[in-house]
Amino acid sequence: MPASNNEARGLTFIDLFAGAGGLSEGFIQAGFRPIAHVEMNQFAAQTLETRTAYYCFKAANKLDVYYDYLKGEMTRSDFIKLPPASALKTIICETMSDSTLPQIFKTVDGIIKLQGIKSVDVIIGGPPCQAYSLVGRAQSSHMKKPMSEDPRNSLYKLYARFLKRYHPKMFVFENVMGIESANNGTTWSNIKKYLRRVGYEIEYKKQNSSDFGVLQNRNRMIVVGWLKDSGLHYPNFEKVQVNAVVNDLLHDLPALLPGEHGEKYRSAKMSDYVEQTGIRVKDDVLTLHQSRPNVDRDIQIYKKAIELWNDGHKRLNYNSLPTELKTHKNLTSFTDRFKVVEGDESCCHTVLAHLSKDGHYFIHPDIKQHRSITVREAARIQSFPDSYYFEGPRTAQFVQIGNAVPPMMARGIALGLKEQLQQEE
């Protein structure tokens, strides 16, 4: 299954700390060609393999094979044998460290040589953000080691070694806003110095996924770097205006009660937003739409939370619950632990990896369903297309989605870089 002409001619990129591939998906949609994805987590790496297989089948006009897999008509072990082995070797499931980097470089060099790639145009990725996040710091206060000793704080040095080796014209370094204040600002100061030391000018700005057409408020620090004296600069990303609400992402999915599983779309008709963004296309197969089971106590709380939201957008305060519904002793923090997805608004609150632990912070807005959102609903809020399949158990799927850059946001970023890079050619 050869790459399409568009892919063969496209600008190239390497994705580091790739996760489930949200950033990569956006760059591919913008016409970039992936050289390699480096990701340590086994399930996320399998998701990347499955998505790579999807693009192989799409290029060969054989998506029916992919859909057969989604329908459960073949095992993953049989399915994964079908795409070219060379395509799947671009996913490097390895923890990046000083000891593993030489072998990772060797693998990437081999791919570049085999594919006849002349240069790496862009490197993208963001080191795991837990060490920089405000929530992560709050959790570390209960642990013996201070956050300043977290080894993840220095992962940017490994990112910089890729820059030094492959000299991409530009790079995108994505992270949480808390990176600026981590370790009293020391970590962020070191990152900036390090990236400049390896030959790049950098600029960083807060970007919100809602400005890229995603129906979600998600603020991230987007650092863009470019080779010194190259004349490149931080792109002016075009703000996308959308006339849609979050319910437009949910209406065509089958209604579920807690613990139920939906296998077919509720309707062949989808919202204009879902259709125009390509989140769902005509031949898609519905997957990962299974709701968590809930005990009666949680269902009662969910109904109260939904009633409040529907009554003038009021939020449930945990302390206001009847005594018999309370199970937590902590009544001072996280009093908003039960939160309804803002179905009738243009943006949902930020999708988090915490969804893997429970769904209390992401309650479906339909009181008749009184449940938390499914993996597919979370993926849609993150702007992943329905053809994107997440491997692993449900907890791992939620983590992958919660940690991802929304593909539509990534596509907008990629197009901003592409406009400059094509002028360079």
NUZASE-52928 format. One record per residue (C-alpha): chain; residue number from 1; x, y, z negated. Coordinates in Angstrom, 3 decimals, m for minus. Each point is the difference from the previous one (the first is absolute). Example, Ala and Ser with C-alpha at 12.3 -4.5 7.8 and 13.67 -1.06 7.14 Angstrom:
<mipas>
{A 1 {12.300 m4.500 m7.800}},
{A 2 {1.370 3.440 0.660}},
</mipas>
This chain:
<mipas>
{A 1 {0.000 0.000 0.000}},
{A 2 {2.074 2.933 1.213}},
{A 3 {m0.351 3.481 m1.423}},
{A 4 {m2.155 2.347 1.995}},
{A 5 {1.714 2.610 2.159}},
{A 6 {m1.092 2.662 m2.445}},
{A 7 {1.648 m1.829 m2.912}},
{A 8 {3.154 m0.720 1.990}},
{A 9 {0.477 3.686 0.795}},
{A 10 {m1.147 1.334 m3.350}},
{A 11 {1.997 1.793 m2.634}},
{A 12 {1.372 m2.424 m2.569}},
{A 13 {m0.177 m0.204 m3.782}},
{A 14 {1.101 m2.084 m2.983}},
{A 15 {m2.397 m0.291 m2.943}},
{A 16 {1.576 m0.349 m3.471}},
{A 17 {m1.934 m1.010 m3.128}},
{A 18 {m2.689 m0.713 2.587}},
{A 19 {m2.728 m1.393 m2.273}},
{A 20 {m3.018 m1.173 1.982}},
{A 21 {0.917 2.298 2.887}},
{A 22 {m2.266 3.053 m0.285}},
{A 23 {2.766 2.393 1.006}},
{A 24 {1.164 m2.339 2.747}},
{A 25 {m3.533 m0.455 1.356}},
{A 26 {m0.360 3.742 0.446}},
{A 27 {3.295 0.228 1.866}},
{A 28 {m0.954 m2.918 2.251}},
{A 29 {m3.366 1.626 0.745}},
{A 30 {1.932 3.158 0.947}},
{A 31 {2.032 m1.981 2.548}},
{A 32 {3.152 m0.789 m1.982}},
{A 33 {1.697 m3.378 0.236}},
{A 34 {1.003 m1.819 m3.211}},
{A 35 {3.507 m1.404 m0.195}},
{A 36 {m0.260 m1.524 m3.464}},
{A 37 {m2.024 0.070 m3.206}},
{A 38 {1.775 m0.628 m3.300}},
{A 39 {m2.277 m1.038 m2.878}},
{A 40 {0.698 m1.983 m3.165}},
{A 41 {m3.520 m1.175 m0.850}},
{A 42 {m0.906 m3.368 1.504}},
{A 43 {m3.703 0.728 0.542}},
{A 44 {0.609 3.452 1.497}},
{A 45 {2.625 m1.530 2.330}},
{A 46 {m2.541 m2.620 1.102}},
{A 47 {m2.487 2.796 0.698}},
{A 48 {2.650 1.677 2.182}},
{A 49 {0.531 m3.294 1.851}},
{A 50 {m3.738 m0.352 0.619}},
{A 51 {m0.239 3.588 1.283}},
{A 52 {3.023 m0.557 2.242}},
{A 53 {m1.722 m3.102 1.370}},
{A 54 {m3.100 2.110 0.653}},
{A 55 {2.004 2.394 2.194}},
{A 56 {1.645 m2.908 1.832}},
{A 57 {m3.392 m1.506 0.838}},
{A 58 {m1.398 3.393 0.933}},
{A 59 {2.877 0.620 2.435}},
{A 60 {m0.615 m3.422 1.554}},
{A 61 {m3.765 0.582 0.202}},
{A 62 {m0.572 m2.989 m2.299}},
{A 63 {m1.687 1.577 m3.001}},
{A 64 {m2.490 m2.861 m0.039}},
{A 65 {2.756 m2.097 m1.626}},
{A 66 {0.388 2.606 m2.731}},
{A 67 {m3.726 0.125 m0.605}},
{A 68 {m0.114 m3.805 m0.230}},
{A 69 {2.487 0.282 m2.857}},
{A 70 {m2.116 2.642 m1.747}},
{A 71 {m3.053 m2.248 0.334}},
{A 72 {1.901 m2.749 m1.818}},
{A 73 {0.177 m2.260 3.049}},
{A 74 {3.725 m0.618 m0.452}},
{A 75 {2.411 m0.015 m2.912}},
{A 76 {2.538 2.748 m0.477}},
{A 77 {2.854 m2.492 0.506}},
{A 78 {m1.404 m0.928 3.428}},
{A 79 {m0.834 3.606 0.890}},
{A 80 {3.409 1.397 m0.868}},
{A 81 {1.725 m2.452 2.370}},
{A 82 {m1.744 1.550 3.021}},
{A 83 {1.622 3.473 0.346}},
{A 84 {3.610 0.219 1.229}},
{A 85 {2.426 m0.821 m2.836}},
{A 86 {2.057 3.040 0.983}},
{A 87 {m2.945 2.279 m0.822}},
{A 88 {m0.493 m1.453 m3.472}},
{A 89 {3.718 0.223 m0.786}},
{A 90 {m0.408 3.772 m0.073}},
{A 91 {m1.628 m0.430 m3.442}},
{A 92 {2.801 m0.320 m2.544}},
{A 93 {m1.354 m1.233 m3.334}},
{A 94 {2.844 0.972 m2.291}},
{A 95 {0.602 2.119 m3.079}},
{A 96 {2.266 2.875 0.967}},
{A 97 {3.112 0.227 m2.160}},
{A 98 {3.726 0.564 0.348}},
{A 99 {0.497 m3.760 0.326}},
{A 100 {m2.743 m0.632 2.588}},
{A 101 {0.559 3.038 2.223}},
{A 102 {2.888 m1.489 2.067}},
{A 103 {m2.190 m2.926 1.117}},
{A 104 {m2.985 2.282 0.645}},
{A 105 {2.219 2.245 2.146}},
{A 106 {1.232 m3.064 1.879}},
{A 107 {m3.584 m1.088 0.709}},
{A 108 {m1.054 3.474 1.158}},
{A 109 {3.132 0.302 2.178}},
{A 110 {m0.891 m3.320 1.611}},
{A 111 {m3.528 1.185 0.815}},
{A 112 {1.336 3.234 1.494}},
{A 113 {2.458 m1.923 2.173}},
{A 114 {m2.509 m2.649 1.064}},
{A 115 {m2.629 2.585 0.999}},
{A 116 {2.509 2.261 1.731}},
{A 117 {m0.914 2.963 m2.197}},
{A 118 {2.259 2.979 0.612}},
{A 119 {m0.742 1.958 m3.155}},
{A 120 {m2.131 0.129 m3.128}},
{A 121 {m2.195 3.071 0.327}},
{A 122 {m1.657 0.044 m3.424}},
{A 123 {0.285 m1.702 m3.383}},
{A 124 {m3.138 0.005 m2.127}},
{A 125 {m0.961 m1.219 m3.449}},
{A 126 {m0.200 0.847 m3.655}},
{A 127 {1.610 m1.804 m2.932}},
{A 128 {m2.509 m1.491 m2.480}},
{A 129 {m1.568 2.935 m1.778}},
{A 130 {m0.718 m1.447 m3.456}},
{A 131 {3.250 1.413 m1.356}},
{A 132 {m1.013 3.498 1.092}},
{A 133 {m3.732 m0.016 m0.685}},
{A 134 {m1.578 1.733 m2.964}},
{A 135 {m1.933 m3.170 m0.858}},
{A 136 {3.207 m2.034 0.160}},
{A 137 {1.674 2.374 m2.397}},
{A 138 {m2.932 m0.194 m2.403}},
{A 139 {0.262 m3.783 0.003}},
{A 140 {3.764 0.092 m0.548}},
{A 141 {m0.471 1.990 m3.194}},
{A 142 {m1.327 m3.212 m1.567}},
{A 143 {3.046 m1.980 1.133}},
{A 144 {3.475 m0.200 m1.474}},
{A 145 {1.911 1.308 3.024}},
{A 146 {m0.420 3.634 1.056}},
{A 147 {m1.160 0.735 3.553}},
{A 148 {3.387 1.583 0.735}},
{A 149 {1.533 m3.498 m0.158}},
{A 150 {m2.445 m1.520 2.503}},
{A 151 {2.180 m1.456 2.809}},
{A 152 {m2.624 1.055 2.546}},
{A 153 {1.076 3.601 m0.554}},
{A 154 {3.064 m0.586 2.197}},
{A 155 {m1.652 m1.819 2.905}},
{A 156 {0.293 3.205 2.050}},
{A 157 {3.738 m0.752 0.247}},
{A 158 {m0.799 m3.159 1.967}},
{A 159 {m2.297 2.025 2.264}},
{A 160 {2.880 2.440 0.559}},
{A 161 {2.334 m2.845 0.968}},
{A 162 {m2.370 m0.853 2.853}},
{A 163 {0.134 3.632 1.114}},
{A 164 {3.784 m0.073 m0.089}},
{A 165 {0.200 m3.228 2.002}},
{A 166 {m2.626 0.636 2.708}},
{A 167 {0.006 3.828 0.283}},
{A 168 {m3.682 0.392 0.896}},
{A 169 {m0.908 3.376 1.451}},
{A 170 {m2.667 0.404 m2.713}},
{A 171 {m1.287 m1.786 m3.074}},
{A 172 {m3.153 m0.015 m2.120}},
{A 173 {0.334 m0.630 m3.734}},
{A 174 {m3.400 m0.356 m1.677}},
{A 175 {m0.690 0.020 m3.728}},
{A 176 {m2.297 1.118 m2.800}},
{A 177 {m0.102 3.624 m1.093}},
{A 178 {1.418 m0.974 m3.406}},
{A 179 {3.382 m0.611 1.596}},
{A 180 {0.794 3.706 m0.425}},
{A 181 {m0.208 m0.113 m3.787}},
{A 182 {1.288 m3.525 m0.691}},
{A 183 {2.827 0.003 m2.546}},
{A 184 {m0.409 3.754 m0.454}},
{A 185 {0.656 0.588 3.688}},
{A 186 {3.384 m1.735 0.047}},
{A 187 {m1.069 m2.859 2.271}},
{A 188 {m1.521 2.323 2.603}},
{A 189 {3.043 2.285 m0.048}},
{A 190 {2.263 m3.015 0.586}},
{A 191 {m2.175 m1.282 2.851}},
{A 192 {0.184 3.334 1.838}},
{A 193 {3.773 0.232 m0.431}},
{A 194 {0.504 m3.595 1.125}},
{A 195 {m2.105 0.294 3.148}},
{A 196 {1.788 3.196 0.989}},
{A 197 {3.384 m1.545 m0.696}},
{A 198 {m0.558 m2.686 2.667}},
{A 199 {m0.551 2.626 2.704}},
{A 200 {m3.609 1.183 m0.147}},
{A 201 {m1.936 3.180 m0.510}},
{A 202 {m3.158 m0.674 m1.981}},
{A 203 {m3.258 1.691 m0.847}},
{A 204 {m2.792 m1.312 m2.176}},
{A 205 {m3.651 0.916 m0.354}},
{A 206 {m3.085 m1.314 m1.729}},
{A 207 {m2.344 m1.589 2.507}},
{A 208 {m3.563 m1.160 m0.624}},
{A 209 {m1.365 m2.929 1.980}},
{A 210 {m3.313 1.861 0.375}},
{A 211 {1.767 2.519 2.266}},
{A 212 {0.728 m2.871 2.409}},
{A 213 {m3.626 m1.142 0.328}},
{A 214 {0.078 m2.576 m2.820}},
{A 215 {m3.114 0.027 m2.221}},
{A 216 {2.132 0.003 m3.135}},
{A 217 {1.806 2.529 m2.157}},
{A 218 {3.532 m1.357 m0.218}},
{A 219 {2.871 2.387 m0.630}},
{A 220 {3.475 m1.186 0.889}},
{A 221 {3.435 1.522 0.272}},
{A 222 {1.069 m0.299 3.630}},
{A 223 {3.693 0.666 0.499}},
{A 224 {1.171 0.409 3.587}},
{A 225 {3.679 0.057 0.910}},
{A 226 {1.819 0.689 3.237}},
{A 227 {3.616 m0.117 1.107}},
{A 228 {1.869 3.175 m0.805}},
{A 229 {0.377 2.406 2.940}},
{A 230 {m2.579 m1.960 2.021}},
{A 231 {m2.483 2.867 0.226}},
{A 232 {m2.777 m2.231 m1.363}},
{A 233 {m2.229 1.070 m2.881}},
{A 234 {m2.875 m0.971 m2.312}},
{A 235 {m3.049 m0.508 2.238}},
{A 236 {m3.087 2.171 m0.203}},
{A 237 {m2.562 m2.733 m0.438}},
{A 238 {m3.305 0.746 1.662}},
{A 239 {m2.846 0.021 m2.511}},
{A 240 {m2.790 m2.369 1.029}},
{A 241 {m3.580 1.136 m0.528}},
{A 242 {m2.432 m2.853 m0.663}},
{A 243 {m3.768 0.089 m0.210}},
{A 244 {m0.605 m3.109 m2.114}},
{A 245 {m0.560 m1.235 m3.547}},
{A 246 {1.386 m3.049 m1.797}},
{A 247 {m3.273 m1.897 0.431}},
{A 248 {0.702 0.046 3.743}},
{A 249 {2.750 m2.517 m0.777}},
{A 250 {m2.349 m2.288 m1.919}},
{A 251 {m3.393 m0.101 1.734}},
{A 252 {0.707 m2.676 2.641}},
{A 253 {1.477 m2.424 m2.545}},
{A 254 {m2.425 m2.530 m1.518}},
{A 255 {m1.467 0.858 m3.413}},
{A 256 {1.373 m2.254 m2.732}},
{A 257 {m0.802 m0.741 m3.611}},
{A 258 {2.893 m0.773 m2.387}},
{A 259 {1.753 m3.196 1.052}},
{A 260 {m1.538 m0.164 3.468}},
{A 261 {1.768 m0.362 3.340}},
{A 262 {m0.927 1.669 3.293}},
{A 263 {1.086 m1.644 3.243}},
{A 264 {m1.842 2.055 2.633}},
{A 265 {m0.480 3.706 0.492}},
{A 266 {m3.345 1.359 m1.146}},
{A 267 {m0.518 1.626 3.380}},
{A 268 {1.547 0.134 3.436}},
{A 269 {m0.406 3.754 m0.307}},
{A 270 {2.717 1.791 m1.908}},
{A 271 {0.375 3.616 m1.043}},
{A 272 {1.513 2.484 2.434}},
{A 273 {2.988 0.368 m2.330}},
{A 274 {0.741 m3.736 m0.150}},
{A 275 {m0.347 m0.304 3.772}},
{A 276 {1.957 3.121 0.970}},
{A 277 {2.910 m0.774 m2.326}},
{A 278 {0.234 m3.593 1.226}},
{A 279 {m0.407 m1.362 m3.520}},
{A 280 {m2.428 m2.482 1.539}},
{A 281 {m0.190 m1.084 3.625}},
{A 282 {m2.560 m2.138 1.811}},
{A 283 {1.744 m3.374 m0.287}},
{A 284 {1.113 0.321 m3.637}},
{A 285 {m0.544 m2.833 m2.453}},
{A 286 {m0.980 0.984 m3.548}},
{A 287 {2.469 m1.237 m2.625}},
{A 288 {0.834 0.619 m3.663}},
{A 289 {m3.493 1.229 m0.871}},
{A 290 {m0.531 m1.888 m3.246}},
{A 291 {m0.974 1.737 m3.223}},
{A 292 {1.332 m0.792 m3.426}},
{A 293 {m2.332 m1.788 m2.402}},
{A 294 {m0.966 2.145 m2.989}},
{A 295 {m1.288 m0.753 m3.484}},
{A 296 {m3.374 1.501 m0.883}},
{A 297 {1.589 2.656 m2.218}},
{A 298 {2.050 1.420 2.873}},
{A 299 {m3.027 m0.035 2.307}},
{A 300 {m1.957 2.042 m2.551}},
{A 301 {2.864 2.503 m0.208}},
{A 302 {0.297 0.161 3.804}},
{A 303 {m3.710 0.806 0.301}},
{A 304 {0.300 2.795 m2.573}},
{A 305 {3.018 1.426 1.848}},
{A 306 {m1.820 m0.080 3.355}},
{A 307 {m3.144 1.585 m1.479}},
{A 308 {2.087 2.852 m1.430}},
{A 309 {1.806 0.534 3.293}},
{A 310 {m3.263 0.090 1.919}},
{A 311 {m1.363 2.521 m2.519}},
{A 312 {2.059 3.006 1.038}},
{A 313 {3.391 m1.701 0.270}},
{A 314 {0.475 m0.501 m3.743}},
{A 315 {2.754 m2.319 m1.203}},
{A 316 {m0.360 m2.657 m2.669}},
{A 317 {1.969 0.652 m3.191}},
{A 318 {0.888 m3.253 m1.719}},
{A 319 {m0.791 1.485 m3.412}},
{A 320 {m3.614 0.603 1.048}},
{A 321 {m0.693 m3.698 0.466}},
{A 322 {m2.093 m1.888 m2.560}},
{A 323 {2.118 m1.836 m2.593}},
{A 324 {m0.988 m3.414 1.340}},
{A 325 {1.541 0.830 3.419}},
{A 326 {3.336 1.206 m1.345}},
{A 327 {2.914 m2.421 m0.124}},
{A 328 {2.973 2.379 m0.131}},
{A 329 {1.327 1.385 m3.282}},
{A 330 {1.748 2.899 1.760}},
{A 331 {m2.606 2.767 0.150}},
{A 332 {2.357 2.915 0.669}},
{A 333 {1.709 m0.841 3.329}},
{A 334 {m1.351 m1.392 3.275}},
{A 335 {m3.538 0.934 m0.993}},
{A 336 {m0.797 0.147 3.728}},
{A 337 {0.972 m3.642 0.539}},
{A 338 {m3.339 m0.667 1.714}},
{A 339 {m0.214 2.050 3.180}},
{A 340 {m2.306 m0.120 3.018}},
{A 341 {1.297 0.366 3.558}},
{A 342 {m1.266 3.330 1.368}},
{A 343 {m2.195 m1.421 2.739}},
{A 344 {m1.767 3.245 0.904}},
{A 345 {3.146 2.138 0.082}},
{A 346 {2.648 0.468 2.669}},
{A 347 {2.763 m1.526 m2.137}},
{A 348 {0.379 m2.797 m2.504}},
{A 349 {2.426 0.242 m2.921}},
{A 350 {3.417 m1.621 0.487}},
{A 351 {0.014 m3.755 0.561}},
{A 352 {2.438 m1.555 m2.476}},
{A 353 {1.769 m3.335 m0.343}},
{A 354 {m1.731 m0.262 m3.398}},
{A 355 {m2.918 m1.411 1.997}},
{A 356 {1.833 m3.314 m0.351}},
{A 357 {m0.732 m0.010 m3.748}},
{A 358 {m3.658 1.027 0.048}},
{A 359 {m2.421 1.967 2.153}},
{A 360 {m1.404 2.304 m2.680}},
{A 361 {1.573 3.083 1.570}},
{A 362 {m1.504 m0.789 3.410}},
{A 363 {m3.685 m0.783 m0.447}},
{A 364 {m2.078 m0.260 3.178}},
{A 365 {m2.408 2.955 0.226}},
{A 366 {m3.055 m2.154 0.816}},
{A 367 {m1.764 m0.777 m3.303}},
{A 368 {m1.717 m3.021 1.590}},
{A 369 {3.448 m1.593 0.425}},
{A 370 {1.358 1.038 m3.470}},
{A 371 {3.499 m1.349 0.626}},
{A 372 {3.527 1.167 0.717}},
{A 373 {1.264 0.385 3.552}},
{A 374 {1.373 m2.907 2.021}},
{A 375 {3.437 m0.310 1.583}},
{A 376 {m1.464 0.941 3.409}},
{A 377 {m1.723 3.076 m1.425}},
{A 378 {3.222 1.113 m1.689}},
{A 379 {1.880 m0.570 3.269}},
{A 380 {m2.525 2.127 1.909}},
{A 381 {0.300 2.838 m2.529}},
{A 382 {3.750 m0.196 0.644}},
{A 383 {m0.795 0.166 3.770}},
{A 384 {1.283 m3.491 0.842}},
{A 385 {m1.773 m1.511 3.026}},
{A 386 {m2.217 m3.026 m0.619}},
{A 387 {2.391 m2.078 2.115}},
{A 388 {2.668 0.531 m2.686}},
{A 389 {0.174 m3.153 m2.093}},
{A 390 {1.658 m0.022 m3.416}},
{A 391 {1.604 m3.261 m1.067}},
{A 392 {0.189 m1.447 m3.505}},
{A 393 {m2.513 m0.226 m2.863}},
{A 394 {m2.475 2.833 m0.577}},
{A 395 {2.151 1.603 m2.721}},
{A 396 {2.937 0.187 2.433}},
{A 397 {m2.238 1.385 2.745}},
{A 398 {m1.201 2.831 m2.242}},
{A 399 {3.591 0.842 m0.991}},
{A 400 {1.054 0.134 3.645}},
{A 401 {m2.874 2.327 0.897}},
{A 402 {0.375 2.240 m3.050}},
{A 403 {3.723 0.511 0.583}},
{A 404 {m0.322 0.683 3.736}},
{A 405 {0.212 3.223 1.946}},
{A 406 {m3.337 0.377 1.844}},
{A 407 {0.704 m0.918 3.651}},
{A 408 {m1.903 3.044 1.306}},
{A 409 {2.194 2.259 m2.133}},
{A 410 {3.099 m1.849 1.199}},
{A 411 {m1.156 0.387 3.620}},
{A 412 {m0.300 3.758 m0.427}},
{A 413 {3.488 0.167 m1.486}},
{A 414 {1.354 m2.162 2.823}},
{A 415 {m1.561 2.202 2.668}},
{A 416 {1.614 3.043 m1.608}},
{A 417 {3.428 m1.623 0.267}},
{A 418 {m0.686 m1.366 3.466}},
{A 419 {m0.740 3.449 1.422}},
{A 420 {3.501 1.160 m0.949}},
{A 421 {1.851 m3.201 0.864}},
{A 422 {m1.459 m0.175 3.502}},
{A 423 {1.210 3.530 0.660}},
{A 424 {3.484 m1.185 m0.954}},
{A 425 {0.036 m2.768 2.607}},
</mipas>
